[in-house]
Amino acid sequence: MEIYPTSAYDHHRYRSCDRCGGPTYNVVIDFDAGAVCPTVGETLTGAASGATGVVVETNLVSGTYAGGDAAGRVLLETPTGYDTFQGTCFSDNEAVTGSVGGVAMLTVDGAGAFKVNGRLYPEGEVNNIDGRWLCREHYEREYPKKGLDEAWIDADEERNA
């Protein structure tokens, strides 16, 4: 799978290791003016930005949902509409609609922080062997002598030479 961070850097090709796994993308948004608690698995959509994400976890910090003044943090996975250069997703003071919670269930407090977990390797640092892309560590673990000369020099042979 070829991944290009941006179209401006098409000459840099990055790949994930089949053993390490690919990168995962998450967004953490702080919110205020929360009227409905987001539920796990619910899709949140920003009214202005159109950014989306699926709720993984919600933490209430202060206020109540019944009073409409709930404030806290939501962790989202599989985000769309993120800005990789700014590292943000969703806009400040943006109303958020939930697939379960409904329209304007909360308001984003500051831009959501976009995070990438996992590692991408430059194409020169991974090996394609038997149709699999492996990072150096996994390649050397699975194929310790592949491509090397099998005639290792023994320490005793070196002394006698």
N, C-alpha and C positions, 0 to 999 in steps of 0.2 A: 504494500500500500504506500503510495507516494504522498507525502504531505509537504505542502509549501506554506511557510508562515504567512507570506503575503505575495501578491503578484509582482511586487517590486523586486523580490528576491528569488525569482524563478530559477536562477542559476545555482542556488543552494538547495540541494535535495536532502530531505531528512526521512529517516525510516525508524520504525519501532522494531525492537527485538521480539521475535515470536515467543520467546520464553519469558521475557520481562513483562510483556503486554504493552498495549498502546497507552497513550496518555488519556487521562480522564479530565473532563472540564467541569468546574463547579463555579457557582456564583454565591456570594454571601451578600445579602442585602439587609441593611438596618431599616426598620420601619417605625412610623408613628401614626397616630390617628387610625389605629386598627379597630375595625368594627366587627370583624369575623376572623376567627382563628384559622389559619391555613392548615389543611389536613395533609398528611403524608400521602404522596401519589397524585396530589392535585396539581394541575398545570396553572401557573401564574403568568399573566400577560400584562405588559406595560401599556397603558393607554396611549402615551405619546410616542415611545420608542418602538413599540411592537415587539420588544424583547420577551422571550419566554423561558421558562424553566420548570422543572418538576420538583416539587417539595420533597426534601429528604428529612428535614428536621426543623422545628420551630422552637424558639426560646422566648418566653415572655419575660421582659425585664421590669416593666412598671405599667401601671394603669390596668384597666379592665376592658375586655371586648364589649361587654354590655354597656359600659359608659362611653365607648367610642374613642377612648384615649389610650388604648393599648400601645406599648412601644416594645420593641424587641428585635430579634434577628431571625432570618430565615436562610437556610442552606438549600440551594437548588442544584440539581444535576441536569445534564444534557441541555445546557443553555443555548439559545439562538439570539442573534442580534447583538453580540458582544463586540466591543472595540478592542482589538488586540494591542494597538499602539497605546491607548490610554489605560488599558487594563480594567475597563469598566463595562458594566451591563446595567441597563435601566438608567433613568435620569433622576436627578434630585427633584423632590416634590412631585414625582409622577404617581398618579393613581394607578393601582394595580387591581386587575380583575382576575378572579379565580374561577376555574372550571366548576368548582363546587360552591365556593363562598360567594360568588356573584360579583356584580359591578362595584368598583371603588371600595373593596373590602379593607384596604390599607393604603398608606402613602409612603413612598420610599423616602428615607431620610438620608440624603447624600447619595452619591452614585454607588451602585452595587460593585463589589470588588470581584473581578474575574480571576480565577485561579486555575492553573494547569498542574495536575499531579501526574507523575510518571516521567518518562524520559524519551526524548527523540534523539537519535544519533545521526551525525552527518553521514552521508552515504559511504564515505571512505572509512568509517569506523565500524561498519557492519559487514558480515560475510554472508553471501547467498550460497548456501550449500544444500543440495537436494531439495531445492525449491523453498527453503526456509531462510529467513533473515535472522541472523544471530549476532548479538553484540560480542565483543572480544572475549569477555569472561565466559559466556555460555558456549561460544565456539571452542575455546580451549578446554573447557570441561568435557564437552561431548566428543570432540575430535582432537585429543591431545597430540597425536603424531601425524595427523593427516597433512600431507604436503611436505613433511619433513623427511630427510634422509634417514632410513631405518638403521644405518650403520653408525651408532653412537660411539664416540671415542671413550674408551674406558680409561680410568685414571692410571691403571697399571700399564696399559698399552702406551700411554703418553710418556711415562717414566722410562720405558724401555726403548723409546725411539731415539 
